[in-house]
Amino acid sequence: MTTSATELEAAAFRRLLAHLDARKDVQNIDLMINAGFCRNCLADWYREAAAEQGVELSKDAARERIYGMPFTQWKQLHQKDATPEQLAAFERAQKEHG
């Protein structure tokens, strides 16, 4: 059996989601500061990929796929307010990598 690039990419994507799910301690702002993307960005990319394939997907549905639960629930359970230090680092990162 031959494994396609799409199957490998899908497996890597599932592993990324599992990794992010296991690291709920890592806040989206930290991801944005250090990697230039966050879970919300990933949900947007997922929704855009669906649209390119002619599949309509709401923002909420895409976020639920990425977060593993409704985004409002995830925020309530796991998202903390950004610290002044995080906000300053985010602003610096935006200026550097804009």
Secondary structure as GFF3:
##gff-version 3
##sequence-region A 1 98
A	DSSP	alpha_helix	5	22	.	.	.	ID=ss1
A	DSSP	alpha_helix	28	35	.	.	.	ID=ss2
A	DSSP	alpha_helix	39	52	.	.	.	ID=ss3
A	DSSP	alpha_helix	59	67	.	.	.	ID=ss4
A	DSSP	alpha_helix	71	78	.	.	.	ID=ss5
A	DSSP	alpha_helix	84	97	.	.	.	ID=ss6
###
